[in-house]
Amino acid sequence: MDTSISILFLTALTIGVTHVILGPDHYLPFIVLSKAGKWSLTKTMLITMICGVGHVIGSVVLGFLGVLLSMNLQRLEIIESIRGDWAGWLLTFFGFVYLV
């Protein structure tokens, strides 16, 4: 592997792990759902992995859209905040439905 690719990979890995560790909102819901639903470790890991991949793909797609459409940073922040609001409301709705 090329040295620059190795450095890029290790940097992305470090940022990704730090991002997850410092953000309990990235793992706590899965722990709670796993305990409440009495999921196996395999099921918990699979669902967490699928959601993580979706999270990364969504971020990458937004990044590509920003580059392809030549959006400035302010517009991208607006889209990101709207996406975050929708995600928050959907998680709240899911939690309420699960409670009921």
C-alpha positions in Angstrom: 0.0 0.0 0.0 1.2 3.5 -0.8 2.4 5.5 2.2 -0.1 8.3 1.5 -3.0 5.8 1.3 -1.8 4.3 4.6 -1.7 7.7 6.3 -5.2 8.6 4.9 -6.6 5.3 6.1 -5.2 5.6 9.6 -6.3 9.2 9.8 -9.9 8.3 8.8 -9.9 5.4 11.2 -8.7 7.6 14.1 -11.3 10.3 13.3 -14.1 7.7 13.0 -13.3 5.9 16.3 -12.9 9.3 18.1 -16.2 10.5 16.6 -18.0 7.4 17.9 -16.4 7.4 21.3 -17.1 11.1 22.0 -20.7 10.8 20.8 -22.8 8.5 23.0 -25.7 9.3 20.8 -24.0 7.0 18.3 -24.0 3.9 20.4 -26.3 4.3 23.4 -29.6 3.8 21.5 -28.3 0.5 20.3 -27.4 -0.6 23.8 -30.8 0.4 25.1 -32.7 -1.3 22.2 -30.6 -4.4 22.6 -31.4 -4.7 26.3 -35.1 -3.9 25.9 -35.5 -6.3 23.0 -33.3 -9.0 24.5 -31.3 -9.1 21.3 -28.3 -11.4 20.9 -24.9 -9.9 20.6 -24.8 -11.0 16.9 -28.1 -9.2 16.2 -27.0 -6.1 18.1 -23.7 -5.9 16.2 -25.4 -6.5 12.8 -28.0 -3.8 13.3 -25.4 -1.4 14.7 -23.2 -2.1 11.7 -26.0 -1.6 9.2 -26.9 1.7 10.8 -23.3 2.8 10.9 -22.8 2.0 7.3 -25.9 4.0 6.5 -24.6 6.9 8.6 -21.3 6.9 6.7 -23.0 6.6 3.3 -25.4 9.4 4.1 -22.5 11.7 5.1 -20.5 10.7 2.0 -23.4 11.4 -0.3 -24.0 14.8 1.3 -20.3 15.6 0.8 -20.4 14.5 -2.9 -23.6 16.6 -3.4 -21.9 19.6 -1.9 -18.9 19.2 -4.2 -20.9 18.4 -7.3 -23.3 21.2 -6.8 -20.6 23.6 -5.8 -22.6 24.6 -2.7 -21.0 27.0 -0.3 -20.4 26.0 3.3 -23.4 28.0 4.6 -25.9 26.2 2.4 -24.4 22.8 3.3 -24.7 23.7 7.0 -28.4 24.5 6.5 -29.0 21.1 4.7 -27.1 19.3 7.5 -29.1 21.0 10.2 -32.4 20.1 8.5 -31.2 16.5 8.1 -30.2 16.5 11.8 -33.6 17.9 12.8 -35.4 15.2 10.7 -33.3 12.5 12.2 -34.0 13.7 15.7 -37.8 13.8 15.1 -37.8 10.4 13.5 -35.8 8.9 16.4 -38.3 10.6 18.9 -41.2 9.2 16.9 -39.7 5.7 16.8 -39.0 5.9 20.5 -42.7 6.9 21.2 -44.0 4.1 18.9 -41.7 1.6 20.6 -43.0 2.9 24.0 -46.6 2.4 23.0 
